[in-house]
Amino acid sequence: MLDRVESPQGLGEIAEKLAAGERLTFEDGVALFNHPDLHAIGRLANREREKRHGANTFYNYNLRLEATNVCVASCMFCSFARLKPGDADAYTMSLEQVFNKLRERAHQPLTEVHVVNGLHPDLPFSYYTDLLRGLRAIRPGIHLKCFTAVEIAFFADLYKKTDEQVLRELIDAGLDSLPGGGAEIFAPRVRQKIAHDKCDADRYLAIHRLAHGMGMKTNVTMLYGHIETFEDRVDHMLRVRALNDETGGFQAFIPLAFHPDNNQLRKLPAPSASDTLRTHAVARLMLDNVSHIKAFWIATGVDVAQIALWYGADDLDGTVQEEKIYHMAGARTPVAMTTDALRSLVTAAGRTPVERDTFYNVVNQ
């Protein structure tokens, strides 16, 4: 194994570190992104993946809802948001419309509802607490993974509360965990350029620290393939790793591929399949204290997600069912996936499908 990955760029030294259980450095991460042998990096990442999970590949029976796309932020990469009510394609669901999305699936053995929204300037805070209480009343046992750290920060600023107050009131209404969206890229130079009017990296991470301190498990994302550098990606991963050393609260890291259609960065190409595979592999190698690396099939494409299961990824997300954000940015993947289809694609990739709940407890194998 080590002979296969020996190289002038020092990949052999990185392989030795991994074999000895030593933590990789910033310089190691940059070297992995620059190294010409993608497959050698994939083999290293697969070895680390299989140490943790063997052939198991996780997915869940979930429903994703985006209750509104009205958003005061003007992120350059976003094709989903509309700046104000009344804009073309702007929408805000009534609470009954949101609830009906769940009622319509009474026959489905869902374990999770995942809610993310635009930053709507006119809705009362009760819209969000009532949304949680209503979903909980319809399916008392379901896990509510709702509102990114960016949304939490926005609620606090808009409604004159602290981040902690917002989290506590949402928890009282039924919130179980936070999704990982909104992380984008932590590097200030890039974040100021592409997402200047949403909370910065320090506050994003501070909100996850608060959530972890309240007993929540959360996820964290990274948007790649736009104007960031490899160094920015490694810095992002190391900031995730540092917080998880402190709290242990991150369950999964989710690289999200930039999609260029219908947004202000439309002249940029989408990341290639090789870049996607490399990013998942480097994430597995750098994030030694994060249990799961997710290949979100809607973002990667189904075929690349299957290959990523041999490049460090061990999770595909789930059935999803209602995703709009990526599809408004030109994603050509399905908007939903059945559990049978998920099991089939995992099996076809040579892996073992394992249905999980939000906390990675096995539901069905």
C-alpha positions in Angstrom: 0.0 0.0 0.0 2.6 2.5 1.0 4.7 1.7 -2.1 1.7 2.5 -4.3 1.4 6.0 -2.9 5.1 7.0 -2.5 5.8 10.2 -4.4 8.1 13.2 -4.6 5.4 15.4 -3.2 5.5 13.5 0.1 2.3 11.4 -0.2 4.3 8.4 1.2 5.0 10.5 4.3 1.3 11.3 4.6 0.5 7.6 4.3 2.9 6.8 7.0 1.4 9.4 9.3 -2.1 7.9 8.7 -0.9 4.4 9.4 0.6 5.6 12.7 -2.6 7.4 13.6 -0.9 10.8 13.4 -3.0 13.9 12.6 -2.4 15.6 9.3 -1.4 19.2 9.1 -2.5 22.2 6.9 0.5 21.5 4.7 -0.5 17.9 4.3 -4.0 18.9 3.3 -2.7 21.3 0.6 -0.4 18.6 -0.7 -3.3 16.2 -1.0 -5.3 18.7 -3.1 -2.3 19.3 -5.3 -1.1 15.8 -5.7 -1.5 14.4 -9.3 -2.5 10.8 -8.3 -6.2 11.1 -7.4 -6.6 7.3 -7.0 -3.7 7.1 -4.5 -5.5 9.7 -2.4 -8.7 7.7 -2.8 -7.0 4.6 -1.6 -5.8 6.3 1.5 -9.3 7.8 2.2 -10.9 4.5 1.6 -8.6 2.9 4.1 -9.6 5.5 6.7 -13.3 5.0 5.8 -13.2 1.3 6.2 -11.4 1.5 9.5 -14.5 3.3 10.8 -17.4 1.8 8.9 -16.2 -1.1 6.8 -18.4 -1.4 3.7 -21.5 0.1 5.5 -23.0 3.1 3.7 -25.7 5.0 5.5 -28.9 6.7 4.3 -32.1 7.8 6.0 -35.8 8.1 5.2 -36.2 11.9 5.4 -38.2 14.7 4.0 -36.6 18.1 3.1 -38.8 21.2 3.3 -38.0 24.8 2.3 -40.9 26.8 3.6 -39.8 30.1 2.0 -37.2 31.3 -0.4 -37.6 35.0 0.4 -34.2 36.0 1.7 -32.5 39.3 2.5 -29.1 37.9 1.8 -27.6 38.2 -1.7 -25.2 35.3 -1.9 -23.5 35.2 -5.3 -23.7 31.4 -5.6 -27.4 31.2 -4.7 -30.1 30.4 -7.3 -32.8 29.7 -4.7 -33.4 33.0 -2.9 -35.7 35.9 -3.9 -35.0 39.2 -2.2 -38.6 40.1 -1.3 -42.1 38.9 -1.4 -43.6 39.5 -4.8 -40.4 38.9 -6.8 -40.7 36.4 -9.6 -40.7 32.8 -8.2 -40.8 34.1 -4.6 -42.9 31.9 -2.3 -43.7 31.5 1.4 -45.8 28.5 2.5 -48.5 28.9 5.1 -48.0 26.7 8.1 -50.9 24.5 6.9 -49.1 24.0 3.6 -46.0 23.0 5.4 -48.0 20.6 7.7 -49.7 19.1 4.7 -46.4 18.1 3.2 -45.9 15.9 6.3 -49.6 14.7 6.5 -49.4 13.6 2.8 -46.7 11.2 3.8 -48.5 9.5 6.7 -47.8 6.2 5.1 -44.1 6.7 4.9 -41.8 5.5 7.8 -40.0 8.8 7.9 -37.5 9.4 10.7 -36.5 13.0 9.9 -37.8 16.3 8.7 -35.1 18.7 7.5 -36.1 22.3 7.2 -34.0 25.1 5.7 -35.3 28.5 4.5 -34.4 31.9 3.2 -33.9 34.7 5.6 -37.4 36.2 5.4 -37.5 39.8 6.9 -41.3 39.9 7.6 -42.3 36.7 9.3 -42.8 36.7 13.1 -40.7 34.4 15.2 -43.9 32.5 16.1 -43.9 31.2 12.4 -40.9 29.1 13.2 -41.9 27.9 16.7 -45.4 27.1 15.5 -43.9 25.3 12.5 -41.9 23.1 14.9 -44.9 22.5 17.2 -47.2 21.6 14.3 -44.8 19.1 12.8 -44.3 17.6 16.2 -48.0 17.3 16.7 -48.5 15.5 13.4 -45.6 13.0 13.9 -44.6 13.0 17.6 -41.6 10.7 17.2 -40.0 12.3 14.2 -36.6 14.1 14.4 -36.8 17.8 13.5 -33.5 18.9 12.0 -34.2 22.5 11.2 -32.7 26.0 10.6 -29.0 26.5 9.8 -26.7 28.5 12.0 -27.1 31.3 9.5 -30.9 31.3 10.2 -30.3 31.2 14.0 -28.1 34.3 13.7 -30.6 36.0 11.5 -33.5 35.2 14.0 -31.4 36.6 16.8 -30.7 39.9 15.0 -34.2 40.3 13.6 -36.1 39.5 16.8 -33.6 41.2 19.2 -32.6 38.0 21.0 -29.3 36.3 21.7 -28.3 33.3 19.7 -28.7 31.2 22.9 -32.2 32.5 23.5 -33.2 31.6 19.9 -31.9 28.1 20.3 -33.6 27.6 23.7 -36.9 28.8 22.4 -36.7 26.6 19.3 -35.7 23.6 21.4 -38.7 24.2 23.6 -40.9 24.2 20.5 -39.4 20.8 19.3 -36.1 21.4 17.6 -33.8 18.4 17.8 -30.7 19.3 15.8 -29.2 21.8 13.4 -28.4 21.0 9.7 -25.0 22.0 8.4 -25.9 24.5 5.7 -24.6 28.1 5.6 -21.0 27.3 6.3 -20.0 28.0 2.6 -16.3 28.8 3.0 -14.9 30.2 6.3 -12.0 32.1 4.7 -12.9 35.8 5.3 -11.7 37.0 1.8 -14.0 34.5 0.0 -16.9 34.7 2.4 -16.9 38.5 2.1 -17.0 38.2 -1.7 -19.7 35.6 -2.1 -21.8 35.9 1.1 -21.1 39.3 2.6 -24.5 39.8 4.2 -24.8 36.6 6.3 -23.2 35.7 9.6 -19.4 35.2 9.5 -17.5 32.0 10.1 -16.8 32.8 13.8 -20.5 33.3 14.5 -21.5 30.2 12.5 -19.1 28.1 14.5 -20.1 29.8 17.8 -23.7 28.8 17.2 -22.8 25.2 16.6 -20.7 25.4 19.8 -23.8 26.6 21.7 -25.9 23.9 20.1 -23.4 21.2 21.1 -23.3 22.6 24.6 -27.1 22.2 24.8 -26.7 18.5 23.9 -27.4 18.7 20.2 -25.5 16.9 17.5 -25.1 18.9 14.3 -23.7 18.6 10.8 -21.4 21.0 8.9 -21.0 21.7 5.2 -18.4 23.3 2.8 -19.3 24.8 -0.5 -16.4 24.1 -3.0 -15.6 24.7 -6.6 -16.2 28.5 -7.0 -13.6 31.1 -6.2 -12.0 29.5 -3.2 -8.5 28.0 -3.2 -7.3 24.6 -2.0 -5.8 26.4 1.0 -9.2 27.9 1.8 -10.7 24.4 1.8 -8.1 23.0 4.1 -8.5 26.0 6.5 -12.2 25.3 6.5 -11.7 21.7 7.4 -9.2 22.5 10.1 -11.6 25.0 11.8 -14.3 22.2 11.8 -11.8 19.8 13.3 -10.7 22.3 16.0 -14.3 22.9 17.1 -15.0 19.1 17.2 -11.9 18.6 19.3 -13.6 21.0 21.8 -17.2 19.8 21.6 -17.5 16.4 19.8 -20.8 17.6 18.4 -20.3 17.4 14.7 -21.6 14.1 13.3 -21.1 14.5 9.6 -19.1 16.7 7.2 -20.8 17.4 3.9 -18.9 18.8 0.9 -21.4 20.7 -1.3 -20.5 21.2 -5.0 -21.1 24.7 -6.4 -23.7 24.7 -9.2 -23.4 27.7 -11.5 -26.8 27.9 -13.2 -29.1 30.9 -12.5 -26.8 32.8 -10.1 -24.2 35.6 -10.1 -21.3 33.1 -10.6 -22.9 31.5 -13.7 -19.7 32.1 -15.8 -17.7 29.7 -13.6 -17.7 26.0 -14.5 -19.1 23.5 -12.0 -16.5 21.4 -10.2 -15.4 18.3 -12.1 -16.1 14.7 -10.9 -12.4 14.3 -10.0 -12.5 17.5 -7.9 -15.6 16.2 -6.1 -13.9 12.8 -5.4 -10.7 14.5 -4.2 -12.6 16.9 -1.9 -14.5 14.0 -0.2 -11.2 12.0 0.1 -9.3 14.9 1.6 -12.1 15.6 4.0 -12.0 12.0 5.2 -8.2 12.2 5.7 -8.2 15.6 7.4 -11.3 15.2 9.6 -10.1 12.4 11.9 -12.6 13.3 14.6 -15.7 13.6 12.5 -17.3 10.2 12.1 -19.1 10.6 8.8 -18.4 12.1 5.4 -21.5 12.6 3.3 -21.7 12.4 -0.5 -25.0 14.3 -0.9 -26.3 12.7 -4.1 -28.3 15.7 -5.2 -25.2 17.8 -5.2 -22.7 15.3 -6.6 -24.9 13.5 -9.0 -25.9 9.9 -8.4 -23.0 8.3 -10.4 -20.3 10.3 -8.7 -21.9 9.7 -5.3 -21.5 6.0 -5.9 -17.8 6.3 -6.7 -17.3 8.6 -3.7 -18.2 5.6 -1.5 -14.7 4.4 -2.4 -13.1 7.8 -1.8 -13.9 8.3 1.8 -17.7 8.9 1.9 -19.9 6.6 3.9 -23.2 8.4 3.8 -25.6 9.5 1.0 -28.1 11.6 2.9 -31.5 10.2 2.2 -34.8 10.1 0.3 -35.0 14.0 0.5 -38.3 14.3 -1.6 -38.7 18.1 -1.8 -35.3 19.6 -2.5 -35.4 23.0 -4.3 -32.1 24.8 -3.6 -29.9 22.7 -5.9 -32.5 22.2 -8.5 -33.0 25.9 -8.9 -29.3 26.1 -9.5 -29.5 23.6 -12.4 -29.1 20.2 -10.7 -30.2 17.4 -13.0 -30.5 14.8 -10.3 -33.9 13.5 -9.2 -35.7 15.6 -6.6 -36.4 12.4 -4.6 -35.1 8.9 -4.1 -36.9 5.9 -2.7 -35.2 3.7 -0.1 -35.3 0.9 -2.6 -33.4 3.0 -5.1 -30.9 4.1 -2.4 -30.2 0.5 -1.4 -29.8 -0.5 -5.1 -27.3 2.2 -5.9 -25.3 1.4 -2.7 -25.3 -2.3 -3.5 -24.4 -1.6 -7.2 -21.4 0.4 -5.9 -20.2 -2.7 -4.0 -21.1 -1.4 -0.6 -23.6 -2.4 2.2 -26.7 -0.3 2.6 -27.7 0.6 6.1 -30.7 2.7 6.9 -30.1 5.0 9.9 -31.8 7.6 11.9 -30.4 11.1 12.4 -28.0 9.9 15.1 -26.8 6.9 13.0 -28.7 4.3 14.9 -29.5 1.5 12.6 -33.1 1.3 11.4 -32.7 -1.4 8.7 -29.8 -3.2 7.2 
